[in-house]
Amino acid sequence: MRTETEHTIFLKDYTPSPYRIVSVDLDFRITAANTRVVAQLTVEPREGTAPGTPLVLDGDELTLTSIAIDGAPLAVSAYASDADSLTIVEPPLRRFVLETEVFLQPEGNTKLMGLYRSSGTWCTQCEPEGFRRITYYLDRPDNLATFKVRMSAPLDVAPVLLANGNLIDKGDAGDGLHYAVWEDPFPKPAYLFALVAGDLGSISDSFTTASGRKVALAIYCTHGKEEQCLWAMDSLKRSMAWDERRFGREYDLDVFNIVAVSDFNFGAMENKGLNIFNDRLVFAQPDTATDGDYEGIERVIAHEYFHNWTGNRITCRDWFQLCLKEGLTVYRDQEFTSDERSRAVKRISDVVGLRAAQFPEDGGPLAHPARPDQYREINNFYTATVYEKGAEIVRMLATLLGEAGFRKGMDLYFERHDGEATTIEAFLAVFAEANGMDLDQFKTWYLQAGTPRVTVSDSYDAARQTYTLKLDQETLPTPGQPTKEALVLPIKFGLIGPNGSPMAWGGVSGAEVRDEMIVLDKASAEITFTGVPNKPVPSLLRGFSAPVNLTTNLTQDDQLFLARHDSDPFNRWQALQDVGMALAVDAVNGKPWSDAAIKALSDAFGDTLASDTLDDAFKALALSVPAESQIARTVGKDVDPSRIHEVRDRLVKAVFEPLAVPMLRAYLKLASDLPYAPDAASTGRRALRNRLLGLLVASEAAGTASLASQQYAEARNMTDRLAALAASAGAWTSDAPALLADFRSRFGADPLVLDKWLTVTASVPFDGVIERIAAILADPAFPKTNPNRLRSLVGSFAMGNPTQFARADGAGFRFVADFVAEVDKINPQVAARVLTGFRIWPMLESGRREAAKAALTGLQGTSGLSRNTADILTRMLAG
């Protein structure tokens, strides 16, 4: 395999650079042909730097045109430069100003890192290592500097000029140019630098902080899309108020700007005072955006704003600490949504996402700790493990400490480390100090890959009135970590008596139990409760208090008892999932279902639907059986995705067809003529109605297929229309082809709505989908450089359509491998992300496994693979 220069970075090798850059003055002259960047870097040696130590700056595809120190041009012998680095052979051992000039070609930058042009707008993306594509620099997160930026551009094509911080000057630059000067007074690493220049529309508002400062807010976008930014602005203001209430954090600049761009590798970026967003996470109106889009915008707007303190004011010392900012900020955005909407529904939704994305990552060839100890390509570590598992680790910390103890630790963290680039160890140290707790063992969560398995069995002694729980934890080997240590697991629980009410106990022995929480910190423990008058049913891992796979000896009757009586909503949902999973796995393994078992689950679903105490959003989540991908992971090895699809299809029909009449009655009752609103109650009502539509169509009860077509035709918002389309396409009803064609005809001109059509098209689990995807890609009008379009189409296929991606004939594997080889030449980040869909290959049955390996091996022979793709490919094959 011939790739870009390969290198491995190790955490153990971290050392501060011998020099540091303390301030940066940048001058951008933007023209249609190119962009000139003049950088004046104020550099000083660190204490202890020896005379003659060279200064080495990072670059990426740069060409140096001039260089000077303190105004004096350097002799050719005084420096060495190439596209990837600039070395000053013997810099002064004092503070000095290094001035360089480079020219960039943003129009041709398809990697979308550094400075590039998106639909006529110049913009930047610098995390993690994009700033080195703008100018030579110490492009590492532990170099914090203040930035002053002057920009000039043609007034007619770029009337808007934005950068980090506060606007301090603007005016006419002559020759049809104008300029703006921005200054950010807060030292920051270069990955937080941002610049935007273009002809943009905007909306504006303001927010008054708790201390009385007025902050000017603006969202910039494509002209004509201004009204679609109102929900994002509302979300921003609510986020700012929440962070003040919950964490005591005020915003610190005079302005906060957001810019929506159409070509972006990430969802959004938290650049100080100038957040740049993928437009799919800004634009929303009822006829083009779904409830999921509205919720996603609310969440990501909050996430990037919360980074102002957890990521910007306090940043990472090195990229190994990425989860320090991302895991913590995901936890914060989860808490925001929980407070704004339904805490129970949010928790279930987050766990569904965790199990769909992070658990497979933890159990496959790409497994890595939340804080890895090495990497070859840092872009490949923006993963579910860093983000979602990182958030779960913070949540466990909050669970162990309690609300007051966690807030004490956060307050000390902000006080002690404001303005610093710091580490996981420093983060944990403030919580240990603030609460007088030893967190050394807890740190293992950050250092150890893999999803722990917790096995629980119980027994009851009626004569002694004692109840005993035996708990065991195990984490299986992962790449590079053959042995595992016991973790600290907070297991929240309750005991439920025969009447369905909580049961108290007299005493407890055998392990630490406090606040209805077992703290399991050993490989096994036995806990005995005394004074227990009847055998209880245990409700374990309430609220999913630790990210583990839990196995118990509870019977189906016990689980369905919990589904009806547990006071913890998460475990009510989980109990139904567990029963459905057991039936699915039995069938995959050839064990037939009993009529009684099917009826019991069907009756439990019926009771859930009929409940007057459960809200609609919860019911929408509860009325489901486990996803095919989760069934496959539970089966674990020799997986046949087609078999799993067939089993799940039969299970849905078996348990929901008997409920067709009450489901149809509820579906019709939930119809509403009220104007669209994105509030929690309205969203929940639509979610339940659309869940019922999907189940009715999938159950194939008489006349239900036409319901999807009718709802599609009559829909007054995108949520209902897309749900009808997905239900019809997922079951491939006779109307599905016509509905897909109509949707593309109606909405094909709107790129973000087109993405929805691409996703539905790519997710059809029946033969013919590969040919349809190939035809879309072959269309000359299809934008092959846009990450959103590519992820929606081929990404959705590789990660969300296992029956066709993992076809027995290998066609799906070959198709995706060929796509990766082609797109890698244009945008390595998109190619590498799509390639991660192959992470399922080790658990497939032998024929599919060999077909997947052949496709990966064929890709390995491709010349000139990027470091991004080569890294994923090497780890995939090694695992």
C-alpha positions in Angstrom: 0.0 0.0 0.0 1.5 3.3 -1.1 0.2 6.2 0.9 1.2 9.7 2.0 4.0 9.8 4.5 3.1 7.6 7.4 4.0 8.5 10.9 2.7 7.5 14.4 2.4 10.1 17.2 2.6 8.8 20.7 1.3 10.4 23.9 4.4 9.3 25.8 6.5 11.5 23.5 4.7 14.7 24.3 7.0 17.6 25.1 6.4 21.4 24.9 7.9 23.1 21.9 11.2 25.0 22.5 9.5 28.2 21.3 6.1 29.6 21.6 4.1 32.1 19.6 2.5 34.7 21.9 0.7 36.9 19.3 -0.3 36.7 15.7 -1.0 39.5 13.2 -2.5 38.2 9.9 -3.1 40.1 6.7 -5.4 38.4 4.1 -5.7 39.9 0.7 -8.5 38.0 -1.0 -9.0 38.0 -4.7 -10.8 35.7 -7.2 -7.5 34.3 -8.4 -5.8 33.7 -5.1 -5.3 34.8 -1.5 -2.1 36.3 -0.1 -1.4 35.7 3.5 1.2 37.7 5.4 1.8 36.5 8.9 3.6 38.3 11.7 4.3 35.9 14.5 5.7 37.2 17.8 7.9 34.3 18.9 9.8 33.8 22.1 12.0 30.9 23.4 10.8 28.9 26.4 12.9 28.9 29.5 15.7 26.4 29.1 15.8 26.5 25.3 19.4 26.0 24.2 21.2 28.4 21.8 21.1 27.2 18.3 17.8 25.2 18.8 16.0 25.5 15.4 12.4 26.7 15.2 10.3 24.3 13.2 6.9 25.4 12.0 4.2 23.2 10.4 2.9 23.7 6.9 0.7 21.7 4.5 0.9 22.3 0.7 2.3 25.8 1.3 4.8 27.7 -0.9 6.9 30.4 0.9 7.4 33.7 -1.1 9.1 35.8 1.5 10.5 35.6 5.0 12.0 38.1 7.5 12.9 38.4 11.2 12.3 41.8 12.8 11.9 43.3 9.4 15.2 42.0 8.0 14.9 39.4 5.1 16.6 36.1 5.9 19.5 34.7 3.9 18.7 31.5 2.1 21.1 29.7 4.4 19.2 30.8 7.5 16.1 28.8 6.8 14.7 25.7 5.0 11.2 25.4 3.6 9.1 22.9 1.8 5.4 22.3 1.4 5.1 20.8 4.9 7.5 22.7 7.1 9.5 25.8 7.7 12.7 25.7 9.7 14.6 28.7 11.1 18.0 27.2 11.5 19.3 29.5 14.4 16.6 31.9 15.6 17.4 34.7 18.1 17.3 33.5 21.7 14.9 36.3 22.6 11.5 37.6 21.6 11.3 38.3 17.9 8.8 38.8 15.0 8.9 36.3 12.2 7.1 37.6 9.0 6.2 35.2 6.2 4.2 35.5 3.0 2.4 32.7 1.2 -0.2 32.5 -1.6 -3.2 30.1 -1.4 -5.7 28.8 -4.0 -8.9 28.4 -2.0 -11.0 27.6 -5.1 -9.2 24.3 -5.6 -9.1 23.2 -2.0 -11.4 20.2 -2.2 -10.1 18.8 1.1 -12.1 21.6 2.8 -9.3 22.1 5.4 -7.6 25.5 5.9 -9.0 28.3 3.7 -11.4 27.2 0.9 -14.3 28.6 -1.1 -17.8 27.2 -0.6 -20.5 28.3 -3.1 -18.8 31.7 -3.5 -17.9 32.2 0.1 -14.4 32.0 1.5 -14.3 30.2 4.8 -11.9 28.2 7.0 -11.8 24.9 8.9 -8.7 24.6 11.1 -9.5 21.8 13.6 -7.5 19.8 14.1 -4.5 20.7 11.7 -6.0 23.0 9.1 -4.2 26.2 10.1 -1.0 24.9 8.7 -2.7 25.0 5.3 -3.0 28.8 5.8 0.4 29.8 7.0 3.5 28.2 8.6 2.8 27.9 12.4 3.2 25.9 15.6 0.0 24.1 14.7 -0.6 22.4 18.0 -3.3 23.0 20.7 -0.9 23.9 23.5 0.4 27.1 21.7 -2.1 29.8 22.8 -1.7 33.2 21.2 -3.8 36.4 20.7 -4.9 37.0 17.1 -5.4 40.2 15.2 -6.7 39.8 11.6 -6.9 42.3 8.8 -8.9 41.2 5.7 -9.4 42.9 2.4 -11.5 41.6 -0.5 -13.6 43.0 -3.4 -16.6 44.7 -2.0 -18.9 43.4 -4.8 -18.2 39.7 -4.1 -17.4 39.8 -0.4 -19.2 42.6 1.4 -19.1 40.6 4.6 -15.7 40.1 6.3 -15.7 38.2 9.6 -13.0 36.8 11.9 -12.7 35.8 15.6 -13.2 38.3 18.4 -14.4 41.9 18.1 -14.5 44.2 15.0 -12.1 47.1 15.7 -11.9 48.8 12.3 -13.3 48.6 8.7 -13.2 50.8 5.7 -12.4 51.4 2.0 -9.2 49.8 0.8 -9.3 51.4 -2.7 -9.5 49.7 -6.1 -12.9 48.2 -5.3 -11.6 46.6 -2.2 -12.7 47.1 1.4 -11.2 45.9 4.6 -12.0 44.8 8.2 -9.9 44.3 11.2 -10.8 41.8 14.0 -9.1 41.3 17.3 -9.6 38.4 19.7 -8.2 39.3 23.1 -8.4 35.8 24.5 -5.3 33.6 23.7 -6.3 30.6 21.7 -4.7 27.7 19.7 -4.7 28.0 16.0 -7.3 25.3 15.5 -9.9 27.9 16.8 -9.0 30.5 14.1 -11.8 31.4 11.7 -12.3 33.7 8.7 -15.3 34.2 6.5 -15.6 36.5 3.4 -18.6 36.5 1.1 -21.9 38.0 0.0 -24.2 36.7 2.7 -27.6 37.5 4.2 -28.1 37.6 7.9 -30.4 37.9 10.9 -29.4 39.7 14.1 -30.5 39.8 17.7 -28.9 40.4 21.1 -28.5 38.8 24.5 -28.0 40.4 27.8 -25.8 38.5 30.1 -26.4 38.0 33.8 -24.0 40.8 34.6 -25.8 43.2 32.3 -23.5 43.1 29.2 -25.3 43.3 25.8 -23.9 40.8 23.3 -24.7 41.3 19.6 -25.8 38.1 17.9 -25.9 37.4 14.2 -26.3 34.4 11.9 -25.0 34.7 8.3 -26.3 32.6 5.5 -27.1 32.4 1.8 -29.4 35.2 0.6 -33.0 34.1 0.8 -32.4 31.7 3.7 -32.7 34.2 6.5 -36.1 33.1 7.8 -34.8 29.6 8.0 -32.2 30.7 10.7 -34.8 31.9 13.3 -34.9 28.5 15.1 -31.1 28.5 15.3 -31.1 32.0 16.8 -33.7 31.0 19.3 -31.7 27.9 20.2 -28.6 30.1 20.7 -30.3 32.5 23.1 -31.7 29.6 25.2 -28.2 28.0 25.3 -26.6 31.2 26.6 -29.2 31.5 29.3 -29.0 27.8 30.3 -25.2 27.9 30.6 -25.5 30.9 33.0 -28.1 29.1 35.1 -26.6 25.6 35.1 -22.8 26.2 35.2 -22.5 29.9 35.9 -20.8 30.6 32.6 -21.2 34.0 30.9 -20.3 34.8 27.3 -17.1 37.0 27.2 -17.0 38.9 23.8 -19.1 41.7 22.5 -20.3 39.7 19.5 -21.2 36.1 18.7 -21.5 35.2 15.0 -22.6 32.0 13.3 -22.1 31.4 9.6 -23.8 28.6 7.6 -21.9 27.1 4.7 -22.8 24.4 2.3 -19.5 22.5 2.0 -18.2 21.4 5.4 -16.5 18.2 6.6 -17.9 18.5 10.1 -21.3 19.4 11.6 -20.0 22.7 13.0 -17.0 24.3 14.5 -16.7 26.3 17.8 -14.1 28.9 16.6 -14.0 31.6 19.2 -16.8 34.1 18.6 -17.3 32.9 15.0 -18.9 29.5 14.8 -19.0 28.0 11.3 -21.8 25.6 10.7 -22.7 23.0 8.1 -25.9 24.6 6.8 -27.9 21.5 7.5 -27.5 22.3 11.2 -28.8 25.9 10.8 -31.7 26.0 8.2 -35.1 24.9 9.3 -38.7 25.5 8.2 -41.6 23.1 8.5 -42.0 22.2 4.9 -38.3 21.2 4.4 -37.0 20.3 7.9 -38.1 17.4 10.2 -38.6 17.4 13.9 -35.2 15.6 14.0 -33.6 18.5 12.1 -35.1 21.0 14.6 -33.8 19.0 17.6 -30.4 18.5 15.9 -30.1 22.2 15.3 -31.0 23.0 18.9 -28.5 20.5 20.2 -25.5 21.4 17.9 -26.0 25.2 18.4 -25.9 24.5 22.1 -22.9 22.2 21.8 -20.8 24.7 19.9 -21.8 27.6 22.1 -20.9 25.5 25.3 -17.4 25.0 23.8 -16.7 28.7 24.6 -15.8 27.5 28.1 -15.2 23.8 27.6 -12.9 23.8 24.7 -12.0 27.5 24.0 -11.3 29.2 27.3 -10.0 25.8 28.5 -8.6 23.8 25.7 -6.6 20.6 25.2 -2.9 20.3 25.8 -2.5 17.9 22.9 -4.9 16.0 20.6 -4.8 12.9 22.8 -6.9 14.9 25.2 -9.7 15.5 22.6 -12.4 13.9 24.8 -11.5 16.5 27.4 -13.4 19.1 25.4 -15.7 16.9 23.3 -16.9 14.4 25.8 -17.5 17.1 28.4 -19.3 19.4 25.9 -21.5 16.5 24.6 -22.5 15.8 28.2 -23.4 19.5 28.6 -25.5 19.6 25.4 -27.3 16.4 26.5 -28.2 18.0 29.8 -29.4 21.2 28.0 -31.7 19.2 25.8 -32.9 17.1 28.8 -33.9 20.3 30.6 -35.5 21.9 27.5 -37.4 18.7 26.5 -38.0 15.3 28.2 -35.2 14.0 30.2 -36.4 10.4 29.9 -36.8 10.5 26.2 -33.5 12.3 25.7 -31.7 9.6 27.7 -33.2 6.8 25.7 -32.4 8.5 22.5 -28.8 9.1 23.5 -28.4 5.4 24.5 -29.9 4.3 21.2 -27.3 6.4 19.4 -24.5 5.2 21.7 -25.3 1.5 21.0 -25.7 2.2 17.2 -22.4 4.0 16.8 -20.0 3.6 19.7 -20.6 0.1 20.9 -19.8 -1.3 17.4 -16.7 0.9 17.4 -15.6 -0.4 20.8 -16.2 -4.0 19.8 -14.5 -3.9 16.4 -11.1 -3.4 14.7 -11.3 0.4 15.2 -11.6 0.2 19.0 -9.6 2.8 20.9 -9.6 4.3 24.4 -11.5 7.6 25.0 -8.0 9.0 25.4 -5.9 7.1 22.9 -2.1 6.8 23.5 -1.1 6.9 19.8 -2.5 7.9 16.4 -1.4 8.1 12.8 -4.1 10.5 11.6 -5.9 12.6 14.2 -8.8 13.3 11.9 -9.8 9.7 12.4 -10.2 10.1 16.1 -13.2 12.3 15.9 -15.2 9.3 16.8 -18.2 8.1 18.8 -15.8 6.9 21.5 -14.3 10.4 22.0 -17.7 12.1 21.8 -20.4 9.8 23.1 -18.4 7.5 25.3 -16.6 10.6 26.6 -19.9 12.1 27.6 -20.9 8.8 29.3 -17.7 9.0 31.4 -18.5 12.5 32.5 -22.1 11.4 33.3 -20.7 8.6 35.5 -18.5 11.1 37.3 -21.6 13.3 37.9 -23.5 10.2 39.1 -20.8 9.2 41.5 -20.4 12.8 42.9 -24.0 13.9 42.9 -25.3 17.2 41.5 -23.7 19.4 44.1 -20.4 17.6 44.1 -20.1 17.7 40.3 -20.9 21.4 40.3 -18.1 22.0 42.9 -15.7 20.2 40.7 -16.7 22.1 37.5 -16.5 25.5 39.4 -12.9 24.6 40.4 -12.1 23.4 36.9 -13.1 26.8 35.4 -11.3 28.7 38.2 -8.1 26.8 38.0 -7.6 26.2 34.3 -9.2 29.2 32.6 -6.8 30.2 29.8 -4.9 27.0 29.8 -4.4 23.9 27.6 -4.8 21.0 29.9 -5.2 17.3 30.4 -7.6 14.6 31.5 -5.5 14.2 34.7 -6.0 17.8 35.6 -9.7 17.6 34.9 -10.1 14.6 37.3 -7.8 16.2 39.9 -10.2 19.1 40.5 -13.1 16.8 41.1 -11.0 14.7 43.5 -9.9 17.8 45.4 -13.3 19.4 45.5 -15.0 16.3 46.8 -12.2 14.6 48.8 -12.5 11.5 46.6 -9.8 9.2 45.1 -10.5 9.0 41.3 -7.3 7.1 40.3 -9.3 3.9 39.4 -12.0 5.9 37.7 -9.4 7.3 35.3 -9.2 3.8 33.7 -12.3 4.7 31.8 -10.3 7.1 29.7 -7.4 4.7 29.2 -9.1 1.4 28.4 -11.1 0.5 25.2 -14.0 -1.9 25.0 -17.5 -2.1 26.3 -17.7 -3.8 29.7 -20.0 -6.8 30.1 -21.9 -6.9 33.4 -23.6 -10.2 34.4 -26.0 -10.2 37.3 -27.8 -13.1 39.0 -30.1 -13.0 42.0 -31.4 -15.3 44.7 -34.0 -14.9 47.5 -34.0 -16.6 50.9 -37.6 -16.5 52.2 -36.8 -17.9 55.6 -34.1 -15.3 56.3 -35.8 -12.6 54.3 -32.5 -11.8 52.5 -32.1 -11.0 48.8 -28.7 -11.4 47.1 -27.3 -9.9 43.9 -24.1 -11.3 42.4 -22.4 -9.0 39.9 -19.5 -9.7 37.6 -17.8 -7.4 35.2 -15.5 -8.3 32.2 -14.1 -6.3 29.3 -12.9 -8.3 26.4 -9.5 -7.7 24.6 -9.4 -5.0 22.0 -6.6 -4.1 19.5 -3.4 -3.4 21.5 -5.0 -4.1 24.9 -5.2 -7.9 25.5 -5.8 -7.5 29.3 -8.2 -5.3 31.0 -8.6 -3.8 34.5 -11.8 -3.7 36.6 -13.6 -0.4 36.2 -15.6 1.8 38.6 -19.3 1.2 37.6 -22.1 3.2 39.2 -25.1 1.0 38.9 -28.3 2.8 39.9 -31.0 0.4 40.9 -34.3 -0.2 42.7 -36.2 -3.2 44.0 -39.8 -3.6 43.0 -42.3 -5.6 45.1 -45.0 -8.0 43.8 -47.5 -5.2 43.9 -45.4 -3.1 41.5 -44.4 -0.6 44.2 -40.8 0.2 45.3 -39.6 -2.1 48.0 -37.5 -1.0 50.9 -34.8 -3.1 52.7 -33.4 -3.1 56.2 -29.7 -3.4 55.6 -27.1 -4.2 53.0 -23.6 -5.8 53.0 -20.9 -6.8 50.5 -20.3 -3.7 48.5 -20.7 0.1 48.5 -24.4 0.9 48.1 -25.6 4.5 48.5 -28.4 6.6 47.2 -29.9 3.5 45.4 -26.6 3.0 43.6 -24.2 0.1 43.7 -20.6 1.1 43.2 -18.9 -1.9 41.5 -15.2 -1.4 41.5 -14.0 -5.0 41.4 -14.3 -7.9 39.0 -17.1 -9.4 41.1 -19.2 -8.6 44.1 -22.0 -10.2 46.1 -24.5 -7.8 47.7 -27.0 -9.0 50.3 -30.1 -7.0 51.3 -31.7 -7.9 54.7 -35.2 -7.2 55.8 -36.8 -8.0 52.4 -40.3 -9.4 53.0 -40.9 -10.8 49.4 -38.8 -11.7 46.4 -38.4 -8.5 44.5 -37.8 -7.9 40.8 -34.6 -5.8 40.5 -34.5 -2.8 38.2 -30.8 -2.5 37.4 -28.7 0.1 35.6 -31.4 2.7 35.9 -31.0 5.6 33.5 -28.3 3.6 31.9 -25.9 4.8 34.6 -22.9 3.1 33.0 -22.1 2.4 29.4 -22.1 -1.4 29.7 -23.8 -4.5 28.2 -26.0 -5.9 31.0 -27.1 -9.5 31.2 -29.4 -10.8 33.9 -31.2 -13.9 34.8 -34.6 -12.2 34.7 -37.3 -14.1 32.9 -39.6 -12.8 30.2 -42.3 -12.4 32.9 -39.9 -10.4 35.1 -39.0 -8.1 32.2 -42.6 -7.5 31.2 -43.4 -6.8 34.9 -40.7 -4.1 34.8 -42.2 -2.8 31.5 -45.5 -2.2 33.3 -44.4 -1.1 36.8 -40.8 0.3 36.9 -40.7 3.9 38.0 -37.6 4.4 35.9 -38.7 5.2 32.3 -35.4 4.1 30.8 -35.8 0.6 32.3 -39.4 0.3 31.2 -38.2 0.9 27.7 -35.2 -1.4 28.1 -37.3 -4.2 29.4 -39.4 -4.3 26.2 -36.1 -4.2 24.2 -34.7 -7.1 26.2 -37.7 -9.3 25.5 -37.7 -8.4 21.8 -34.0 -9.1 21.6 -34.3 -12.5 23.3 -36.9 -13.6 20.8 -34.9 -12.3 17.8 -31.7 -14.0 18.9 -33.6 -17.3 19.5 -35.0 -17.1 16.0 -31.7 -16.3 14.4 -30.2 -19.3 16.2 -33.0 -21.6 15.0 -35.2 -21.7 18.1 -38.9 -21.2 17.3 -41.0 -18.7 19.2 -43.8 -19.9 21.4 -47.2 -18.4 20.8 -47.4 -17.5 24.5 -44.1 -15.5 24.3 -45.2 -13.6 21.3 -48.6 -12.8 22.8 -47.0 -11.7 26.1 -44.8 -9.1 24.2 -47.7 -8.0 22.0 -49.9 -7.5 25.0 -47.1 -5.4 26.7 -46.8 -3.2 23.7 -50.6 -2.9 23.7 -50.6 -1.8 27.3 -47.9 0.7 26.6 -49.9 2.2 23.7 -53.0 2.4 25.8 -51.4 4.0 28.9 -52.7 7.3 30.1 -49.6 8.1 32.1 -46.9 7.7 29.4 -46.2 10.6 27.1 -46.3 10.3 23.3 -42.6 10.7 22.8 -41.8 7.8 25.2 -44.4 5.6 23.6 -42.9 6.3 20.2 -39.6 4.9 21.5 -41.1 2.1 23.4 -43.1 0.7 20.5 -40.2 -0.9 18.7 -38.1 -4.0 18.6 -34.3 -3.9 18.5 -32.6 -2.7 15.3 -30.9 -5.2 12.9 -27.5 -3.9 13.8 -28.1 -4.4 17.5 -29.4 -7.9 16.9 -26.2 -8.6 14.9 -24.0 -7.4 17.7 -25.9 -9.6 20.2 -25.5 -12.6 18.0 -21.9 -11.7 17.9 -20.3 -14.0 15.3 -21.1 -15.7 12.0 -23.7 -13.0 11.3 -25.9 -13.3 8.3 -27.5 -9.8 7.9 -30.1 -11.2 5.5 -31.2 -13.7 8.1 -31.4 -11.1 10.7 -33.5 -8.8 8.4 -35.9 -11.7 7.8 -36.2 -12.5 11.5 -36.8 -9.0 12.6 -39.4 -8.5 9.8 -41.2 -11.6 11.1 -41.0 -10.4 14.7 -42.5 -7.0 13.8 -45.4 -8.7 12.0 -45.9 -11.2 14.8 -46.2 -8.8 17.7 -47.7 -5.7 16.0 -50.2 -7.2 13.5 -52.5 -8.3 16.4 -52.5 -4.6 17.5 -53.4 -3.2 14.1 -56.9 -2.0 15.2 -55.8 -0.1 18.3 -52.7 1.2 16.5 -54.9 2.5 13.6 -57.3 4.0 16.0 -54.5 5.8 17.8 -52.9 6.8 14.5 -56.1 8.5 13.4 -56.7 10.2 16.7 -53.2 11.7 16.7 -53.9 13.6 13.4 -53.8 17.4 13.9 -54.7 20.4 11.9 -52.7 22.8 14.1 -49.9 24.8 12.6 -46.5 23.1 12.9 -44.6 23.8 16.1 -41.3 22.2 17.2 -42.1 22.1 20.9 -41.7 18.8 22.8 -45.4 18.0 23.0 -46.1 18.5 19.3 -42.9 16.6 18.4 -43.9 13.7 20.6 -47.3 13.5 19.0 -45.9 13.4 15.5 -43.3 10.9 16.6 -45.9 8.5 18.0 -48.1 8.9 15.0 -45.3 8.2 12.6 -44.1 5.3 14.6 -47.5 3.8 14.3 -47.6 4.4 10.6 -44.3 2.6 10.2 -45.4 -0.4 12.3 -48.8 -0.6 10.5 -47.1 -0.6 7.1 -44.4 -3.1 8.2 -47.0 -5.4 9.8 -48.7 -5.7 6.4 -52.1 -5.6 8.0 -54.8 -5.2 5.4 -55.0 -1.8 3.9 -52.0 -0.3 5.8 -49.7 0.2 2.8 -52.1 2.8 1.4 -51.8 4.8 4.7 -48.3 5.8 3.8 -49.3 7.0 0.4 -52.2 8.9 1.9 -50.1 10.6 4.6 -47.5 11.4 2.0 -50.0 13.2 -0.2 -51.7 15.0 2.7 -48.7 15.9 4.7 -48.4 19.6 5.8 -44.8 19.3 7.1 -41.6 17.5 6.2 -41.7 15.3 9.3 -44.9 13.6 8.3 -44.1 13.5 4.6 -40.6 12.0 5.1 -42.0 9.4 7.6 -44.5 8.3 5.1 -41.9 8.0 2.3 -39.5 6.1 4.6 -42.3 3.7 5.7 -43.2 2.9 2.1 -39.6 2.6 0.9 -38.5 0.5 3.9 -41.3 -2.1 3.1 -40.9 -1.4 -0.7 -44.7 -1.2 -1.1 -46.1 -1.0 -4.6 -46.3 2.8 -4.2 -42.7 3.2 -3.1 -41.1 3.9 -6.5 -43.7 6.5 -7.4 -43.3 8.3 -4.0 -39.6 8.4 -4.3 -39.8 9.9 -7.8 -42.4 12.5 -6.6 -40.2 13.5 -3.7 -37.2 14.1 -5.9 -39.3 16.0 -8.3 -40.7 18.2 -5.6 -37.6 18.8 -3.6 -34.6 18.0 -5.8 -33.7 21.7 -6.1 -33.2 22.0 -2.3 -29.8 20.3 -1.5 -30.7 19.7 2.2 -34.0 18.0 1.3 -32.3 16.1 -1.5 -30.1 14.6 1.2 -33.2 13.1 2.8 -34.1 11.5 -0.5 -30.6 10.2 -0.9 -30.7 8.6 2.5 -34.0 6.9 2.0 -33.0 5.7 -1.4 -29.7 4.3 0.0 -31.4 2.5 2.9 -33.9 0.4 0.9 -33.0 -3.2 2.1 -33.8 -4.9 -1.2 -31.9 -5.8 -4.4 -31.5 -3.0 -6.9 -30.3 -0.3 -4.4 -26.7 -0.5 -5.5 -27.7 0.1 -9.1 -29.8 3.1 -8.1 -27.0 4.6 -6.1 -24.5 4.0 -8.9 -26.8 5.8 -11.3 -27.1 8.8 -9.0 -23.3 9.0 -8.7 -23.0 8.8 -12.5 -25.2 11.8 -13.0 -23.0 14.7 -14.1 -25.1 17.0 -12.0 -24.4 15.2 -8.8 -22.0 17.2 -6.6 -19.2 14.7 -5.9 -17.2 17.3 -3.8 -20.0 18.0 -1.3 -19.6 16.0 1.9 -23.3 16.2 2.8 -24.4 14.6 -0.5 -21.8 11.9 -0.3 -22.4 11.0 3.3 -26.2 11.0 2.7 -25.9 8.6 -0.2 -23.0 6.2 0.2 -22.4 6.8 3.9 -26.0 5.9 4.6 -25.6 2.7 2.5 -22.4 1.6 4.2 -23.5 2.2 7.7 -27.3 1.8 7.6 -28.1 -0.9 5.1 -26.4 -4.1 6.2 -28.5 -6.4 4.1 -27.3 -4.8 0.9 -23.9 -3.5 2.0 -23.0 -7.0 3.3 -24.6 -8.9 0.4 -23.4 -12.5 0.1 -22.0 -11.9 -3.4 -19.8 -9.1 -2.1 -21.2 -6.5 -4.5 -21.9 -4.0 -1.7 -18.4 -4.3 -0.3 -16.8 -3.8 -3.8 -19.0 -0.8 -4.5 -18.1 1.0 -1.3 -14.4 0.2 -1.7 -14.4 1.6 -5.2 -16.2 4.7 -4.0 -13.6 5.2 -1.2 -10.7 4.9 -3.7 -12.3 7.6 -5.9 -13.4 10.1 -3.3 -10.1 9.7 -1.4 -8.4 11.8 -4.2 -10.9 14.6 -3.6 -11.7 14.6 0.2 -9.8 12.1 2.3 -12.0 12.8 5.4 -15.2 11.8 3.7 -13.5 8.7 2.2 -12.1 7.6 5.6 -15.4 8.1 7.3 -17.4 6.0 4.8 -14.7 3.3 5.0 -15.5 2.8 8.7 -18.7 1.1 7.5 -16.5 -2.0 7.1 -16.1 -2.3 10.9 -18.7 -5.0 10.9 -16.7 -7.4 8.7 -15.0 -9.5 11.4 -18.3 -10.7 12.9 -19.9 -11.8 9.5 -20.3 -15.4 8.4 -17.3 -16.8 6.5 -18.5 -16.1 3.0 -19.3 -12.5 3.6 -16.2 -12.1 5.7 -14.0 -13.3 2.9 -15.8 -11.0 0.4 -15.3 -8.0 2.7 -11.6 -8.9 3.2 -11.1 -9.2 -0.5 -12.6 -5.7 -1.1 -10.4 -4.2 1.7 -7.3 -6.0 0.3 -8.1 -4.7 -3.2 -8.4 -1.1 -1.8 -5.1 -1.6 0.0 -3.4 -2.0 -3.4 -4.6 1.4 -4.5 -1.7 3.8 -5.2 -1.5 7.1 -3.3 -4.1 6.6 -0.6 -4.3 9.5 1.8 -3.1 9.1 5.4 -6.7 9.3 6.6 -7.9 6.4 4.5 -4.7 4.3 4.8 -4.9 4.6 8.6 -8.5 3.3 8.8 -7.7 0.6 6.3 -4.6 -0.7 8.1 -6.4 -0.8 11.5 -9.4 -2.5 9.8 -7.4 -5.3 8.4 -5.2 -5.7 11.5 -8.3 -6.1 13.6 
